[in-house]
Amino acid sequence: MPTAANALNAREAARPTAATDIQKIAQHMMRLNVAGLPRNYELFYEALIGLNAGLAQDIAALGPHPQQEALDELGLRYRLVGHYGLAGDRSRIEASRILKETAERLAEGRLHHRAFTRACETILKSVSGQQDHQSLADFMAEVEYLASSLSAVLAAEQTIGTRLEEDIERLTALERGISAVQAAAVTDRITGLPNRIGFNRALDDLYGQEDGAAGNALIMIDIDDFKGLTARYGMQTGNRLLKKLAGLFRKTVKKNDFIARLEADEFAFLFANVGMQDALAIAERLRGFVEDNLVFAASDTSEASCLTISVGVALSGDAATPGQLQANARVALLAAQSNPRQPVQAFGR
C-alpha cells in the first residue's frame, strides 16, 4: 500500500530542481530590479522555466530595468493566472469611472431642466401680473427666451442620451471582458481544459452536495519524464503533446466526466458513481490508450518511443475533505512514479 513516507521520498526524487528553479528566478529578477511580487515570479517562471520564448523576448525588449506596468501588461497579454485579479481590478476601476461620468451627465441634465422650469415660472408670473400693460414686443421676447431655454434642454438631453448609450456599450464591453477573465482564470491556456483553480472549484462543489461526495473517484495522471522530453524535443513540441493528450482524454471519457490539467505534466479526472474496481479499470484503460496512441520520435533519430504515464487512484469515500482526497490521490500517484513496473496505484490498496 502506498504510504505518505514513500510518497514524500518519491516526490523529492522526482522534483530535485524546484529550489534551483526558484533561486534562478529570484536572481534574475534581482538583476533587473524587479519587485518580488507573486505575479512577477509567475511571469518569470513562465519565461525561464516554462521556456516561453515569446514571453522571454518580450521581457528582454523592456530593457535592463522594466517598469511594473509594462510587466503587468505582458502578464495580461499572455493570460497568466496571477494577473487575472489585476485585470478584474482595472475593469472595476474603469466601470466606476464610467458610472461617475454618467452621474455627472445626469446631474447636468437636471440643471438644464431646472433652468427651463424657472424660465417658465418667470414668464408665467410676468404674463399673469401684466396682462393689461405688457407690450407685444415684451411678450414675444419672453416667448423667444422660453423657446431658447427649451432648445437648450432638448439639445442637452440629446447629448446626454447619446453619451449614455456610449456608456452602456462601454459597460457591456467591460462586462464581457470580466466574464472572459473569469473564464480564463479557470482554464488552462495550452489544452483548454480546466486548470487547478477550476479543479479545486469542482471538488468544492462535489463535497458541497447535500448527499455528500461518496461514490466518486479521483484519478491523477503524471507524464513520465516530461521535463526530459521537453529538454530533448523543445517546449513547443511538449505543448503540442499536451494538446494531443488532452484531446485523447476527452475522447476516452464520458461527456459528464471532469478533466483538468493541474501542472505542466499532471492531469486529474473526477468520475461519479464508480467504486475502486471500476476506477482501476478506467485508470488502466487511460494508460493503455495513451501508450497505444501517442508515439513520438526525436528530430535527430528515427527511433520511435511511446509516451508513458503514471496513475494514482483515490475514492472520495475515503476522504472527508477535498484536500484529503487530493492528498490520497497524490500519495498513490507518487507511489506509481516510484515503481515503473506498477504504473497504476490505488490509495489504501
Secondary structure, 3 states (H helix, E strand, C coil): CCCHHHHHHHHHHHCCCHHHHHHHHHHHHHHCCCCCCHHHHHHHHHHHCCCCHHHHHHHHHCCCCCCHHHHHHHHHHCCCHHHHHHHHHHHHHHHHHHHHHHHHHHHHHHHHHHHHHHHHHHHHHHHHHCCCCCCHHHHHHHHHHHHHHHHHHHHHHHHHHHHHHHHHHHHHHHHHHHHHHHHHHCECCCCCCECHHHHHHHHHHHHCCCCCCCCEEEEEEEECCHHHHHHHHCHHHHHHHHHHHHHHHHHHCCCCCEEEEEECCEEEEEEECCCHHHHHHHHHHHHHHHHHHCEEECCCCCCEEECCEEEEEEEHHHCCCHHHHHHHHHHHHHHHHCCCCCCEEECCC
